[in-house]
Amino acid sequence: MPDLRPAWSPATLLGSGAAGDLSPDNRWVTSIIPSDTSKVQLLPTGVGEMKVVTAPQFHYRSANWTSDGKRLVVRGSDGDRPLRVWVQDLSGGVPRPITPEGIDGRFVILGRADYVAARDASGALQLYGLDGEAPRKIPGATGADRIVGASPTTDLLYVTADLYSVPLNLEKLNVRSGARQKFLVISPVDSSGIVQLFTPIFPLDEKNYLYTQLRDFSTLYLGKGIR
């Protein structure tokens, strides 16, 4: 009987650092070395040499590709200034701020456009455009909403009230109308030892999803005759 299992190729080491985001053309992966946050490495997935994006006195936390693959959206700080979100050309140069100082956020591709979703100083959930547009308040959002993703082709955010709950309950929030609807409950078959379900990833048809689970086991030892 023929072996119908898929022929997976062996894993290939791309480089060092903490992996970030895969470019839209699947040719590059962002990586930041925890001991050297002064640069973002662009590691080729095939033939090619590593590239580096950096800026003087800048410290990077994470880096995502814009939907056109021409820029990076980075979380970082300028010297010892507070953390904020920036956009930077692949050629380097000075990063341009997207959010105010002290306002962290999450990059999302939503309705075929790029945004950073973040809570402003008042706690309101806003969408910040990458090119200086005024932030847009998200109707229907509550103080408990935590964003776990977005639909690249529609106006829907995926949100949850508790990132650490197991099972993980997700809703869809329309950023234009504020309408909400139940979406998905992610419940592992075996929940023993699971302490968190990390951000799920959905294809465009939303028929499947991919997520990572953190499982923490302990070993109990019984000592006898200890004095």
FITOR-670734 format. One record per residue: residue number from 1; residue in one letter; chain; x, y, z of N, C-alpha, C, O, CB in turn. Coordinates in steps of 0.2 Angstrom, whole numbers. Glycine has a CB too. Layout:
<atoms>
{NUM, A, A, {X, Y, Z}, {X, Y, Z}, {X, Y, Z}, {X, Y, Z}, {X, Y, Z}}
...
</atoms>
This chain:
<atoms>
{1, M, A, {4, -6, 0}, {0, 0, 0}, {4, 6, 0}, {9, 7, 4}, {-5, 0, 6}}
{2, P, A, {3, 11, -4}, {8, 17, -5}, {7, 21, 1}, {2, 22, 5}, {6, 21, -11}}
{3, D, A, {13, 25, 3}, {13, 29, 9}, {10, 36, 7}, {13, 39, 3}, {20, 30, 12}}
{4, L, A, {4, 38, 9}, {1, 44, 7}, {2, 50, 12}, {0, 55, 11}, {-6, 43, 7}}
{5, R, A, {7, 49, 16}, {8, 54, 21}, {12, 60, 17}, {16, 58, 13}, {13, 52, 27}}
{6, P, A, {11, 66, 19}, {15, 72, 15}, {23, 71, 16}, {25, 69, 22}, {13, 78, 17}}
{7, A, A, {26, 73, 11}, {34, 72, 12}, {36, 79, 14}, {37, 84, 10}, {37, 70, 5}}
{8, W, A, {37, 80, 21}, {39, 86, 24}, {47, 87, 23}, {51, 82, 24}, {37, 87, 31}}
{9, S, A, {49, 93, 21}, {56, 94, 21}, {59, 95, 28}, {55, 98, 32}, {58, 100, 16}}
{10, P, A, {65, 94, 29}, {68, 95, 36}, {69, 102, 37}, {69, 106, 32}, {75, 92, 36}}
{11, A, A, {68, 104, 43}, {69, 111, 45}, {75, 114, 44}, {80, 110, 44}, {67, 112, 53}}
{12, T, A, {75, 120, 42}, {82, 124, 40}, {83, 130, 45}, {78, 134, 46}, {82, 126, 33}}
{13, L, A, {89, 130, 48}, {90, 136, 52}, {91, 142, 48}, {95, 142, 44}, {96, 134, 56}}
{14, L, A, {87, 147, 49}, {88, 153, 46}, {93, 158, 49}, {96, 162, 45}, {81, 157, 45}}
{15, G, A, {93, 158, 55}, {98, 163, 59}, {96, 163, 66}, {92, 159, 69}, {97, 170, 56}}
{16, S, A, {99, 168, 69}, {98, 168, 77}, {93, 174, 78}, {91, 178, 74}, {105, 170, 80}}
{17, G, A, {91, 174, 85}, {86, 179, 87}, {79, 176, 88}, {78, 170, 87}, {86, 184, 82}}
{18, A, A, {75, 180, 90}, {68, 179, 91}, {64, 180, 85}, {63, 186, 83}, {65, 183, 97}}
{19, A, A, {61, 175, 82}, {57, 176, 76}, {51, 180, 76}, {48, 180, 81}, {55, 169, 73}}
{20, G, A, {50, 184, 71}, {44, 189, 71}, {39, 187, 66}, {35, 183, 67}, {47, 196, 71}}
{21, D, A, {40, 191, 60}, {34, 191, 55}, {37, 188, 49}, {43, 190, 47}, {31, 197, 55}}
{22, L, A, {33, 185, 45}, {35, 183, 38}, {32, 188, 33}, {27, 190, 33}, {32, 176, 37}}
{23, S, A, {37, 189, 28}, {35, 195, 23}, {29, 192, 19}, {28, 186, 18}, {41, 196, 19}}
{24, P, A, {25, 197, 16}, {20, 194, 12}, {22, 190, 6}, {18, 186, 4}, {16, 200, 9}}
{25, D, A, {28, 191, 3}, {30, 186, -2}, {34, 180, 0}, {36, 176, -4}, {35, 190, -7}}
{26, N, A, {34, 179, 7}, {36, 173, 10}, {44, 172, 9}, {47, 167, 10}, {33, 167, 7}}
{27, R, A, {47, 178, 8}, {54, 177, 6}, {59, 180, 12}, {65, 178, 12}, {56, 182, 0}}
{28, W, A, {56, 183, 17}, {60, 186, 23}, {56, 185, 29}, {50, 185, 30}, {61, 193, 22}}
{29, V, A, {60, 184, 35}, {57, 184, 41}, {61, 189, 46}, {67, 190, 46}, {58, 176, 44}}
{30, T, A, {57, 193, 50}, {60, 197, 54}, {63, 194, 60}, {60, 189, 63}, {55, 203, 56}}
{31, S, A, {68, 196, 63}, {71, 193, 69}, {75, 198, 73}, {78, 203, 70}, {76, 187, 67}}
{32, I, A, {74, 198, 80}, {77, 203, 84}, {81, 198, 90}, {78, 194, 93}, {72, 207, 88}}
{33, I, A, {87, 200, 90}, {91, 196, 95}, {90, 200, 102}, {91, 206, 103}, {99, 197, 93}}
{34, P, A, {88, 196, 107}, {86, 199, 114}, {92, 203, 117}, {91, 208, 120}, {84, 194, 118}}
{35, S, A, {98, 201, 116}, {104, 204, 119}, {106, 210, 115}, {111, 214, 117}, {110, 199, 119}}
{36, D, A, {103, 211, 109}, {105, 217, 105}, {99, 219, 101}, {97, 217, 95}, {110, 215, 99}}
{37, T, A, {95, 224, 104}, {89, 226, 102}, {90, 233, 97}, {85, 236, 96}, {84, 228, 107}}
{38, S, A, {96, 234, 95}, {97, 240, 91}, {96, 239, 84}, {96, 244, 80}, {104, 242, 92}}
{39, K, A, {94, 233, 82}, {92, 232, 75}, {87, 226, 74}, {86, 222, 78}, {99, 230, 71}}
{40, V, A, {84, 226, 68}, {80, 221, 66}, {83, 217, 60}, {85, 220, 55}, {73, 223, 63}}
{41, Q, A, {84, 210, 61}, {87, 206, 56}, {81, 204, 51}, {76, 202, 53}, {91, 200, 59}}
{42, L, A, {83, 204, 44}, {78, 202, 39}, {82, 195, 37}, {87, 196, 33}, {77, 207, 34}}
{43, L, A, {79, 190, 39}, {82, 183, 37}, {79, 180, 31}, {73, 180, 31}, {82, 178, 43}}
{44, P, A, {83, 179, 25}, {80, 176, 19}, {78, 169, 21}, {81, 165, 24}, {85, 176, 14}}
{45, T, A, {72, 167, 18}, {70, 160, 18}, {72, 155, 13}, {72, 149, 13}, {62, 160, 18}}
{46, G, A, {76, 158, 8}, {79, 155, 3}, {86, 157, 2}, {89, 159, 6}, {75, 155, -4}}
{47, V, A, {88, 158, -5}, {94, 160, -7}, {94, 168, -5}, {90, 172, -7}, {96, 159, -14}}
{48, G, A, {100, 170, -2}, {101, 177, -1}, {104, 179, 5}, {106, 174, 9}, {94, 181, 0}}
{49, E, A, {106, 185, 7}, {110, 187, 13}, {105, 191, 17}, {101, 194, 15}, {116, 191, 11}}
{50, M, A, {107, 190, 24}, {103, 194, 29}, {104, 201, 28}, {109, 204, 26}, {106, 192, 36}}
{51, K, A, {98, 205, 29}, {98, 212, 29}, {97, 215, 36}, {94, 211, 40}, {93, 215, 24}}
{52, V, A, {99, 221, 37}, {98, 224, 44}, {94, 230, 43}, {96, 235, 39}, {104, 225, 47}}
{53, V, A, {89, 232, 47}, {86, 238, 48}, {87, 241, 55}, {86, 237, 60}, {78, 237, 47}}
{54, T, A, {90, 247, 55}, {92, 250, 61}, {91, 257, 61}, {89, 260, 56}, {99, 248, 63}}
{55, A, A, {92, 260, 67}, {92, 268, 68}, {96, 270, 74}, {96, 266, 79}, {84, 270, 68}}
{56, P, A, {99, 275, 74}, {103, 277, 79}, {99, 278, 86}, {94, 281, 86}, {106, 284, 78}}
{57, Q, A, {102, 275, 91}, {99, 275, 98}, {92, 272, 99}, {89, 273, 103}, {99, 282, 101}}
{58, F, A, {90, 268, 94}, {84, 265, 94}, {84, 258, 97}, {89, 254, 96}, {81, 265, 87}}
{59, H, A, {78, 256, 100}, {78, 249, 103}, {71, 246, 101}, {66, 249, 102}, {78, 250, 111}}
{60, Y, A, {72, 240, 98}, {66, 237, 95}, {64, 231, 99}, {67, 228, 102}, {68, 234, 88}}
{61, R, A, {57, 231, 100}, {54, 225, 103}, {51, 220, 98}, {51, 214, 100}, {48, 228, 108}}
{62, S, A, {48, 222, 93}, {45, 218, 88}, {45, 221, 81}, {45, 228, 81}, {38, 215, 90}}
{63, A, A, {44, 218, 76}, {43, 220, 69}, {39, 216, 65}, {39, 210, 64}, {50, 221, 66}}
{64, N, A, {34, 220, 62}, {29, 217, 57}, {30, 220, 50}, {32, 226, 50}, {22, 217, 60}}
{65, W, A, {28, 216, 45}, {28, 219, 38}, {22, 222, 37}, {16, 220, 39}, {30, 213, 33}}
{66, T, A, {22, 228, 33}, {16, 231, 31}, {13, 226, 25}, {17, 222, 23}, {17, 238, 28}}
{67, S, A, {7, 227, 23}, {4, 222, 19}, {7, 222, 12}, {7, 217, 8}, {-4, 224, 18}}
{68, D, A, {10, 228, 10}, {14, 228, 3}, {21, 226, 4}, {24, 226, -1}, {13, 235, 1}}
{69, G, A, {23, 224, 10}, {30, 222, 10}, {36, 227, 10}, {41, 225, 9}, {31, 216, 6}}
{70, K, A, {34, 233, 10}, {39, 239, 8}, {41, 242, 15}, {46, 245, 14}, {36, 244, 4}}
{71, R, A, {38, 241, 20}, {40, 244, 26}, {39, 240, 32}, {36, 234, 32}, {36, 251, 28}}
{72, L, A, {41, 242, 38}, {40, 238, 44}, {37, 242, 49}, {38, 248, 50}, {47, 236, 47}}
{73, V, A, {32, 239, 53}, {29, 242, 58}, {32, 239, 65}, {32, 233, 66}, {21, 241, 59}}
{74, V, A, {35, 244, 69}, {39, 241, 74}, {37, 244, 81}, {35, 250, 81}, {47, 243, 73}}
{75, R, A, {38, 240, 86}, {37, 243, 93}, {43, 244, 96}, {48, 240, 95}, {32, 237, 97}}
{76, G, A, {45, 250, 98}, {51, 251, 101}, {51, 258, 104}, {46, 262, 105}, {56, 251, 95}}
{77, S, A, {57, 260, 106}, {58, 266, 109}, {65, 270, 107}, {69, 267, 105}, {59, 265, 117}}
{78, D, A, {64, 276, 107}, {70, 281, 104}, {74, 282, 111}, {72, 286, 115}, {67, 287, 101}}
{79, G, A, {80, 279, 111}, {84, 280, 117}, {80, 278, 123}, {78, 272, 123}, {86, 287, 118}}
{80, D, A, {80, 282, 128}, {76, 280, 134}, {69, 283, 135}, {66, 283, 140}, {80, 282, 141}}
{81, R, A, {67, 285, 129}, {60, 287, 129}, {55, 282, 129}, {57, 276, 128}, {58, 291, 122}}
{82, P, A, {48, 283, 131}, {43, 278, 132}, {42, 274, 126}, {43, 277, 120}, {37, 281, 135}}
{83, L, A, {40, 268, 126}, {38, 264, 121}, {32, 267, 117}, {28, 270, 120}, {36, 257, 123}}
{84, R, A, {32, 266, 110}, {27, 267, 106}, {28, 263, 99}, {32, 259, 99}, {27, 275, 104}}
{85, V, A, {23, 264, 95}, {23, 260, 88}, {25, 265, 83}, {23, 271, 82}, {16, 257, 87}}
{86, W, A, {30, 262, 78}, {33, 266, 73}, {32, 263, 66}, {30, 257, 66}, {40, 268, 74}}
{87, V, A, {33, 266, 61}, {34, 263, 54}, {41, 265, 51}, {43, 271, 52}, {28, 266, 49}}
{88, Q, A, {44, 261, 48}, {51, 262, 46}, {52, 259, 39}, {50, 253, 38}, {56, 259, 51}}
{89, D, A, {55, 262, 34}, {57, 260, 28}, {62, 254, 28}, {66, 254, 33}, {59, 265, 23}}
{90, L, A, {62, 250, 24}, {67, 244, 24}, {74, 246, 23}, {79, 243, 25}, {65, 239, 19}}
{91, S, A, {74, 252, 20}, {81, 255, 19}, {84, 258, 25}, {90, 260, 25}, {81, 260, 13}}
{92, G, A, {80, 258, 30}, {82, 261, 37}, {80, 268, 37}, {74, 269, 36}, {90, 261, 37}}
{93, G, A, {84, 273, 39}, {81, 279, 40}, {78, 280, 47}, {78, 275, 51}, {77, 281, 35}}
{94, V, A, {75, 286, 48}, {72, 287, 55}, {65, 285, 55}, {61, 286, 51}, {72, 295, 56}}
{95, P, A, {64, 280, 60}, {57, 278, 61}, {52, 284, 62}, {54, 289, 66}, {56, 273, 67}}
{96, R, A, {46, 283, 59}, {41, 288, 60}, {36, 286, 65}, {33, 280, 64}, {38, 290, 53}}
{97, P, A, {34, 290, 70}, {29, 287, 75}, {22, 287, 73}, {20, 291, 69}, {29, 292, 81}}
{98, I, A, {19, 281, 75}, {12, 280, 73}, {7, 282, 79}, {2, 286, 79}, {10, 273, 71}}
{99, T, A, {9, 280, 85}, {5, 281, 91}, {9, 286, 95}, {15, 287, 95}, {4, 274, 95}}
{100, P, A, {6, 289, 100}, {9, 294, 105}, {14, 290, 109}, {13, 284, 110}, {4, 298, 109}}
{101, E, A, {18, 294, 112}, {23, 291, 117}, {19, 287, 123}, {14, 290, 125}, {28, 296, 120}}
{102, G, A, {21, 281, 125}, {18, 277, 130}, {12, 274, 128}, {9, 270, 132}, {16, 282, 135}}
{103, I, A, {10, 274, 121}, {4, 270, 119}, {7, 265, 115}, {9, 265, 109}, {0, 275, 115}}
{104, D, A, {6, 259, 117}, {8, 252, 114}, {2, 250, 110}, {-4, 252, 111}, {11, 247, 119}}
{105, G, A, {3, 246, 105}, {-3, 243, 101}, {-1, 237, 97}, {5, 234, 98}, {-5, 249, 96}}
{106, R, A, {-6, 235, 93}, {-5, 229, 89}, {-6, 230, 82}, {-11, 234, 80}, {-10, 223, 92}}
{107, F, A, {-2, 228, 78}, {-3, 229, 71}, {-8, 224, 68}, {-7, 218, 69}, {4, 228, 67}}
{108, V, A, {-12, 227, 64}, {-17, 223, 61}, {-18, 225, 53}, {-18, 231, 52}, {-24, 223, 64}}
{109, I, A, {-20, 220, 49}, {-22, 222, 42}, {-29, 220, 42}, {-32, 215, 43}, {-18, 217, 37}}
{110, L, A, {-33, 226, 41}, {-40, 226, 42}, {-44, 229, 36}, {-42, 235, 34}, {-42, 229, 48}}
{111, G, A, {-48, 225, 32}, {-52, 228, 27}, {-47, 231, 21}, {-48, 236, 18}, {-56, 234, 29}}
{112, R, A, {-41, 227, 20}, {-36, 229, 15}, {-32, 235, 17}, {-30, 238, 12}, {-40, 229, 8}}
{113, A, A, {-32, 237, 23}, {-28, 243, 25}, {-24, 241, 31}, {-26, 236, 35}, {-33, 249, 26}}
{114, D, A, {-19, 244, 32}, {-14, 243, 38}, {-16, 248, 44}, {-17, 254, 43}, {-7, 244, 36}}
{115, Y, A, {-16, 245, 50}, {-18, 250, 56}, {-14, 247, 62}, {-11, 241, 62}, {-25, 250, 57}}
{116, V, A, {-13, 251, 67}, {-11, 249, 73}, {-17, 250, 78}, {-20, 256, 78}, {-5, 253, 76}}
{117, A, A, {-19, 245, 81}, {-25, 245, 86}, {-22, 246, 93}, {-18, 242, 95}, {-30, 239, 86}}
{118, A, A, {-24, 252, 96}, {-21, 253, 103}, {-26, 257, 107}, {-31, 261, 104}, {-15, 257, 102}}
{119, R, A, {-25, 257, 113}, {-29, 261, 118}, {-26, 268, 119}, {-20, 268, 121}, {-31, 257, 124}}
{120, D, A, {-30, 273, 118}, {-27, 280, 119}, {-26, 281, 127}, {-28, 277, 131}, {-31, 285, 116}}
{121, A, A, {-24, 287, 129}, {-23, 289, 136}, {-30, 288, 140}, {-29, 287, 146}, {-20, 296, 136}}
{122, S, A, {-35, 289, 137}, {-42, 288, 140}, {-44, 281, 141}, {-49, 280, 144}, {-47, 293, 137}}
{123, G, A, {-41, 277, 137}, {-43, 270, 137}, {-47, 268, 132}, {-49, 262, 131}, {-46, 268, 144}}
{124, A, A, {-49, 272, 127}, {-53, 271, 121}, {-49, 267, 116}, {-43, 269, 115}, {-56, 277, 118}}
{125, L, A, {-52, 262, 113}, {-49, 258, 108}, {-49, 262, 101}, {-54, 263, 99}, {-52, 251, 107}}
{126, Q, A, {-43, 263, 98}, {-43, 267, 92}, {-39, 263, 87}, {-35, 259, 88}, {-39, 274, 94}}
{127, L, A, {-40, 265, 81}, {-36, 263, 75}, {-32, 268, 72}, {-35, 274, 70}, {-41, 260, 69}}
{128, Y, A, {-25, 267, 72}, {-21, 272, 70}, {-18, 270, 63}, {-15, 265, 62}, {-15, 273, 75}}
{129, G, A, {-19, 275, 58}, {-16, 273, 51}, {-9, 274, 51}, {-6, 278, 56}, {-20, 278, 46}}
{130, L, A, {-6, 272, 46}, {2, 272, 46}, {4, 279, 43}, {10, 280, 44}, {4, 266, 42}}
{131, D, A, {0, 283, 40}, {3, 288, 36}, {0, 295, 39}, {-1, 300, 35}, {1, 288, 29}}
{132, G, A, {-1, 295, 46}, {-3, 302, 49}, {-10, 303, 49}, {-12, 309, 51}, {1, 307, 45}}
{133, E, A, {-14, 298, 47}, {-21, 300, 48}, {-23, 300, 55}, {-20, 297, 60}, {-25, 294, 45}}
{134, A, A, {-29, 304, 57}, {-31, 305, 63}, {-34, 298, 66}, {-37, 294, 62}, {-37, 310, 64}}
{135, P, A, {-32, 296, 72}, {-35, 290, 74}, {-43, 289, 74}, {-46, 294, 75}, {-32, 289, 82}}
{136, R, A, {-45, 283, 73}, {-52, 282, 73}, {-55, 278, 78}, {-52, 272, 79}, {-54, 279, 66}}
{137, K, A, {-59, 280, 82}, {-62, 276, 88}, {-66, 271, 85}, {-70, 271, 80}, {-66, 281, 92}}
{138, I, A, {-65, 265, 89}, {-69, 259, 87}, {-75, 258, 90}, {-76, 258, 96}, {-65, 252, 88}}
{139, P, A, {-81, 259, 87}, {-88, 259, 90}, {-89, 252, 93}, {-87, 247, 90}, {-93, 261, 85}}
{140, G, A, {-92, 251, 98}, {-94, 245, 101}, {-89, 241, 105}, {-90, 236, 108}, {-96, 240, 95}}
{141, A, A, {-83, 244, 105}, {-78, 241, 109}, {-79, 243, 116}, {-81, 248, 118}, {-71, 244, 107}}
{142, T, A, {-77, 238, 121}, {-78, 239, 128}, {-71, 239, 131}, {-66, 237, 128}, {-82, 233, 131}}
{143, G, A, {-70, 241, 137}, {-64, 241, 141}, {-61, 234, 142}, {-55, 234, 143}, {-65, 244, 148}}
{144, A, A, {-65, 229, 141}, {-62, 222, 142}, {-60, 219, 136}, {-56, 214, 136}, {-68, 218, 145}}
{145, D, A, {-61, 222, 130}, {-59, 219, 124}, {-51, 219, 123}, {-48, 224, 124}, {-62, 223, 118}}
{146, R, A, {-49, 213, 121}, {-42, 212, 119}, {-42, 209, 112}, {-45, 204, 110}, {-38, 207, 124}}
{147, I, A, {-38, 213, 108}, {-38, 211, 101}, {-33, 205, 100}, {-27, 205, 102}, {-36, 217, 96}}
{148, V, A, {-35, 200, 96}, {-31, 194, 95}, {-30, 193, 87}, {-26, 189, 85}, {-34, 187, 97}}
{149, G, A, {-33, 197, 83}, {-32, 197, 76}, {-37, 201, 72}, {-41, 204, 75}, {-32, 190, 74}}
{150, A, A, {-37, 200, 65}, {-42, 204, 61}, {-42, 201, 55}, {-38, 197, 53}, {-39, 211, 60}}
{151, S, A, {-48, 202, 51}, {-49, 200, 44}, {-46, 204, 39}, {-48, 210, 39}, {-57, 199, 43}}
{152, P, A, {-41, 202, 35}, {-38, 207, 30}, {-43, 210, 25}, {-41, 215, 22}, {-32, 203, 27}}
{153, T, A, {-48, 206, 24}, {-53, 208, 18}, {-59, 211, 21}, {-63, 213, 16}, {-54, 202, 14}}
{154, T, A, {-61, 211, 27}, {-67, 214, 29}, {-66, 219, 35}, {-60, 220, 37}, {-72, 209, 32}}
{155, D, A, {-71, 222, 38}, {-70, 226, 44}, {-71, 223, 50}, {-73, 226, 55}, {-75, 232, 43}}
{156, L, A, {-69, 217, 51}, {-70, 213, 57}, {-63, 212, 61}, {-58, 210, 58}, {-73, 206, 56}}
{157, L, A, {-63, 214, 68}, {-58, 212, 72}, {-60, 206, 76}, {-66, 205, 77}, {-57, 218, 77}}
{158, Y, A, {-55, 202, 78}, {-56, 196, 82}, {-54, 198, 89}, {-49, 200, 91}, {-53, 190, 80}}
{159, V, A, {-59, 198, 94}, {-58, 200, 101}, {-60, 195, 106}, {-64, 191, 105}, {-61, 207, 102}}
{160, T, A, {-57, 196, 112}, {-59, 192, 118}, {-58, 196, 124}, {-55, 201, 124}, {-54, 186, 118}}
{161, A, A, {-62, 194, 129}, {-62, 197, 135}, {-57, 195, 140}, {-55, 198, 145}, {-69, 197, 139}}
{162, D, A, {-54, 189, 138}, {-49, 186, 143}, {-44, 182, 139}, {-45, 177, 136}, {-52, 182, 148}}
{163, L, A, {-38, 185, 138}, {-33, 182, 134}, {-30, 175, 137}, {-27, 171, 134}, {-27, 186, 133}}
{164, Y, A, {-31, 175, 144}, {-28, 169, 147}, {-33, 164, 149}, {-32, 159, 153}, {-25, 171, 154}}
{165, S, A, {-40, 164, 146}, {-45, 159, 148}, {-44, 153, 144}, {-42, 153, 138}, {-52, 162, 147}}
{166, V, A, {-45, 147, 147}, {-45, 141, 143}, {-52, 138, 145}, {-53, 136, 151}, {-39, 137, 145}}
{167, P, A, {-56, 137, 140}, {-56, 138, 133}, {-56, 146, 132}, {-57, 150, 136}, {-62, 135, 130}}
{168, L, A, {-54, 147, 126}, {-53, 154, 123}, {-59, 156, 119}, {-60, 153, 114}, {-46, 156, 119}}
{169, N, A, {-63, 161, 122}, {-69, 163, 118}, {-68, 169, 114}, {-65, 175, 116}, {-75, 165, 123}}
{170, L, A, {-69, 169, 107}, {-68, 174, 103}, {-75, 177, 100}, {-79, 173, 99}, {-63, 172, 97}}
{171, E, A, {-75, 184, 99}, {-80, 187, 96}, {-78, 191, 90}, {-72, 192, 89}, {-84, 192, 100}}
{172, K, A, {-82, 193, 85}, {-81, 197, 79}, {-84, 204, 81}, {-89, 204, 83}, {-83, 194, 73}}
{173, L, A, {-80, 209, 80}, {-82, 216, 81}, {-81, 220, 75}, {-75, 220, 72}, {-78, 219, 87}}
{174, N, A, {-87, 223, 72}, {-86, 227, 66}, {-84, 234, 68}, {-87, 237, 72}, {-93, 227, 62}}
{175, V, A, {-78, 236, 65}, {-75, 242, 67}, {-79, 248, 64}, {-78, 254, 66}, {-68, 243, 65}}
{176, R, A, {-84, 247, 60}, {-88, 253, 57}, {-95, 253, 60}, {-97, 259, 62}, {-89, 252, 49}}
{177, S, A, {-98, 248, 61}, {-105, 248, 64}, {-105, 247, 72}, {-110, 248, 75}, {-109, 243, 61}}
{178, G, A, {-100, 243, 74}, {-100, 242, 81}, {-103, 235, 83}, {-104, 233, 88}, {-102, 247, 85}}
{179, A, A, {-106, 232, 78}, {-110, 226, 79}, {-105, 220, 81}, {-99, 220, 79}, {-113, 224, 72}}
{180, R, A, {-107, 216, 85}, {-103, 210, 88}, {-107, 204, 87}, {-113, 204, 86}, {-102, 211, 96}}
{181, Q, A, {-103, 198, 86}, {-106, 192, 85}, {-101, 187, 88}, {-95, 187, 87}, {-108, 190, 78}}
{182, K, A, {-104, 181, 91}, {-100, 176, 93}, {-96, 173, 87}, {-99, 172, 82}, {-104, 171, 97}}
{183, F, A, {-90, 171, 88}, {-86, 168, 83}, {-84, 161, 84}, {-86, 156, 80}, {-80, 172, 81}}
{184, L, A, {-80, 160, 89}, {-77, 153, 90}, {-75, 152, 97}, {-73, 157, 101}, {-70, 153, 86}}
{185, V, A, {-75, 146, 100}, {-72, 144, 106}, {-67, 139, 105}, {-68, 134, 102}, {-78, 141, 111}}
{186, I, A, {-61, 141, 107}, {-55, 137, 106}, {-54, 133, 112}, {-52, 135, 117}, {-48, 141, 104}}
{187, S, A, {-55, 126, 111}, {-55, 122, 117}, {-51, 116, 116}, {-53, 111, 112}, {-62, 120, 120}}
{188, P, A, {-45, 115, 118}, {-41, 109, 117}, {-44, 103, 119}, {-48, 103, 124}, {-34, 110, 120}}
{189, V, A, {-43, 98, 115}, {-45, 91, 117}, {-43, 89, 124}, {-47, 87, 128}, {-43, 86, 112}}
{190, D, A, {-36, 90, 126}, {-34, 89, 132}, {-31, 95, 135}, {-26, 98, 133}, {-28, 84, 132}}
{191, S, A, {-35, 98, 140}, {-33, 104, 143}, {-29, 104, 149}, {-27, 109, 152}, {-40, 108, 145}}
{192, S, A, {-27, 98, 151}, {-23, 97, 157}, {-16, 101, 156}, {-12, 100, 152}, {-22, 90, 158}}
{193, G, A, {-15, 105, 161}, {-8, 108, 162}, {-8, 114, 157}, {-3, 118, 157}, {-3, 104, 160}}
{194, I, A, {-13, 116, 153}, {-13, 122, 149}, {-14, 128, 153}, {-19, 129, 156}, {-18, 121, 143}}
{195, V, A, {-9, 133, 152}, {-10, 139, 156}, {-12, 145, 151}, {-14, 150, 153}, {-4, 141, 159}}
{196, Q, A, {-11, 144, 144}, {-12, 149, 140}, {-13, 147, 133}, {-9, 142, 131}, {-7, 155, 140}}
{197, L, A, {-17, 149, 129}, {-18, 148, 122}, {-16, 154, 118}, {-19, 160, 118}, {-25, 146, 120}}
{198, F, A, {-10, 154, 114}, {-8, 160, 111}, {-12, 162, 105}, {-15, 157, 102}, {0, 159, 110}}
{199, T, A, {-11, 168, 103}, {-15, 171, 97}, {-16, 166, 91}, {-11, 164, 88}, {-11, 177, 95}}
{200, P, A, {-22, 165, 90}, {-24, 160, 84}, {-23, 164, 77}, {-23, 170, 77}, {-31, 158, 85}}
{201, I, A, {-21, 160, 72}, {-21, 163, 65}, {-26, 160, 61}, {-27, 154, 61}, {-13, 162, 63}}
{202, F, A, {-29, 164, 57}, {-35, 161, 53}, {-33, 163, 46}, {-31, 168, 44}, {-41, 165, 55}}
{203, P, A, {-35, 158, 41}, {-35, 159, 34}, {-41, 164, 32}, {-45, 165, 36}, {-35, 153, 30}}
{204, L, A, {-41, 166, 26}, {-46, 170, 24}, {-53, 167, 24}, {-58, 171, 26}, {-45, 173, 16}}
{205, D, A, {-53, 161, 23}, {-60, 158, 23}, {-62, 156, 30}, {-68, 154, 31}, {-60, 151, 19}}
{206, E, A, {-58, 157, 35}, {-59, 155, 42}, {-62, 148, 43}, {-65, 147, 48}, {-65, 160, 44}}
{207, K, A, {-60, 144, 39}, {-62, 137, 40}, {-58, 133, 45}, {-60, 128, 47}, {-63, 133, 33}}
{208, N, A, {-52, 135, 45}, {-47, 132, 50}, {-43, 137, 54}, {-44, 143, 53}, {-42, 127, 46}}
{209, Y, A, {-40, 135, 59}, {-36, 140, 63}, {-30, 136, 66}, {-29, 130, 67}, {-40, 143, 68}}
{210, L, A, {-25, 141, 67}, {-18, 138, 70}, {-17, 142, 76}, {-17, 148, 77}, {-13, 139, 65}}
{211, Y, A, {-15, 138, 82}, {-13, 142, 88}, {-8, 138, 92}, {-7, 132, 90}, {-20, 143, 92}}
{212, T, A, {-5, 141, 96}, {0, 138, 101}, {-2, 138, 108}, {-5, 142, 110}, {7, 142, 100}}
{213, Q, A, {-1, 132, 111}, {-3, 132, 118}, {3, 131, 123}, {7, 127, 121}, {-8, 126, 119}}
{214, L, A, {2, 134, 128}, {8, 133, 133}, {5, 128, 139}, {0, 130, 142}, {10, 140, 136}}
{215, R, A, {9, 123, 139}, {7, 118, 144}, {12, 117, 150}, {18, 117, 148}, {6, 111, 141}}
{216, D, A, {10, 117, 156}, {15, 118, 161}, {14, 112, 166}, {8, 111, 169}, {15, 124, 165}}
{217, F, A, {18, 107, 166}, {17, 101, 171}, {22, 102, 176}, {28, 104, 176}, {18, 95, 167}}
{218, S, A, {20, 99, 182}, {25, 99, 188}, {25, 91, 190}, {21, 87, 189}, {22, 103, 194}}
{219, T, A, {31, 90, 193}, {32, 83, 196}, {32, 83, 203}, {36, 87, 206}, {38, 80, 193}}
{220, L, A, {27, 79, 207}, {27, 79, 214}, {31, 73, 216}, {30, 68, 214}, {20, 79, 216}}
{221, Y, A, {36, 75, 221}, {40, 70, 224}, {38, 69, 231}, {36, 74, 235}, {47, 72, 224}}
{222, L, A, {37, 63, 234}, {35, 61, 240}, {42, 58, 244}, {45, 53, 242}, {30, 56, 241}}
{223, G, A, {44, 62, 249}, {50, 60, 253}, {48, 56, 259}, {43, 58, 263}, {54, 66, 254}}
{224, K, A, {51, 51, 261}, {50, 47, 267}, {56, 47, 271}, {62, 47, 268}, {48, 40, 265}}
{225, G, A, {55, 47, 277}, {61, 47, 282}, {65, 53, 282}, {71, 52, 284}, {65, 41, 280}}
{226, I, A, {63, 58, 280}, {67, 65, 280}, {66, 68, 287}, {61, 68, 290}, {64, 70, 275}}
{227, R, A, {72, 69, 290}, {72, 72, 297}, {76, 79, 297}, {77, 82, 302}, {75, 67, 302}}
</atoms>
